[in-house]
Amino acid sequence: MNVLFVAAECTPFVKIGGLADVVGSLPQALKKLRRCEVRVILPDYRSIPSRFKKRMETVATFSVDVGTKRSVYVGLLTLRVGAVRYYFIDNEFYFGRDKVYDYGDESERFAFFQIAAVAAIARMDFVPDVVHVHDWHAAMTPLLLKTAYAAEYPKVKTVLTIHNLAYQGIFPLQDHSLFAIPYDNRFEFEGYLNFLKCGIVTADFVTTVSHTYAKEIMTDYYGYGMQRLLSWRQSTVQGIMNGISLRDFDPRTDKALARNYGEDDFALGKAACKRDLYDRLAVGFSTASPLVGIVSRLVAQKGFDLIERVLEEMLAADDFRLVVLGDGEKKFTEYFRRVAAANPDRVKVVVGYDDALARRIYAASDLFLMPSKFEPCGLGQLIAMRYGTLPLVRETGGLADSVNPYNEYEGTGTGFSFTHYNAHDMMHVLRYAFSVHRDHRDAWDAMVRRAMLADFSWEASAKEYKRLYQSIQKDKGVK
């Protein structure tokens, strides 16, 4: 089976969000399965590190039409990393820019990318059985394959993965002419061109990045206007949980940690990591107090308005320490800086992102706070569990699927959770977690071991995707 991924991001080349982690990890995991050849195509951004640029080889140069622009240059480059071959669409005008996103011609940039990516298939020594596209940047590709390229690839099936329904690729309706496809109602949603909507109604199958999120997006609260279309497609919508690389995130081998550890010696390891973190941050925090860690984009989606509502009340009454790493909305960065300045012996905030520091926070923390308003999948809670840090999450999307809440009567659980998007519900569960940490350490330690042994590997997700690819090859799909 040949599978071609089409996406705007992919680690280790370019990463803005979780999309890159999926497109970087899933193909490598699929390649380990029998009879599964996977390749990936993405834009050749200027920001791709030079160590990869130097190794790229030119496969072909050709041209495509983009709206009224004729004979637009396309360079098709290639590079193998690990077990997977990657292709890159080169065009200096569209992708030779300082940033990856947020330009005034996004519709044209990603129309070009998709047109060029489909045209590039004929230049590869590879004909896909399935084209797997990701998010709005690639969501028009199924329509191209079923219209302009239907004669060339009549048997190719398509899968669209929605990583975050909030981002849809909405542009003026006249921009549909960029694709040189006769207009039909698949382009339009509420008077605008909507890339993602077109993919939802055209792809043979639609997936999301967790089972619960697949159900949530069919409701008015989470659907962002797409709920009726997704409900119409219900029989061909499936949630498949994202994974993490167990090799990349392994406290037994992670070089960023002051002391490595596993599920049998985590108490000593995490204590050493906590002391090291405090030394590096130059804080005099008590190591006896539970440490709450946050590694996140500081945006409303992640539930920071809940934290803002009760944090100072909790600092006045509860014994814990807080370390925050992240960047995002100004109101939240300023809030955390203000709280840290007022509580230097309790709170430390680092605005920005540092991978090594993130790993040290995961390893040193006792609790990982992630009270998201919505969360398609979430990776932070998975990494936290891998490092023996118990997540405290709101029951939504992938957080609900991955964190089994503690049950003191049955002796089960891998973390803590609350249901309603309410600050005081969150505060109540945080205080309950502190009490378990203080008064029931045997139960806490047993929960840590269960969390560290939970299987959120990409291998499990890859098997589900392979079964999906095989099933849609047998079906007639969407016309």
Secondary structure, DSSP 8 states (H G I E B T S, - for coil): -EEEEE-S-BTTTB-SSHHHHHHHHHHHHHHTSTT-EEEEEEE--TTS-HHHHTT-EEEEEEEEEETTEEEEEEEEEEEEETTEEEEEEE-HHHH-SSSSS--TTHHHHHHHHHHHHHHHGGGSS---SEEEEETGGGTTHHHHHHTTTTTT-TT-EEEEEES-TT---EEEGGGGGGG-----TTSEETTEEEHHHHHHHHSSEEEESSHHHHHHTTSTTT-TT-HHHHHHTGGGEEE----B-TTTS-TTT-TTSSS---TTSHHHHHHHHHHHHHHHHT----TTS-EEEEES-BSGGGTHHHHHHHHHHHHHH---EEEEEE-B-HHHHHHHHHHHHH-TTTEEEEES--HHHHHHHHHH-SEEEE--S--SS-SHHHHHHHTT-EEEEESSHHHHHH--B-BTTTTB-SBEEE-SS-HHHHHHHHHHHHHHHHH-HHHHHHHHHHHHH---BHHHHHHHHHHHHHHHHHS----
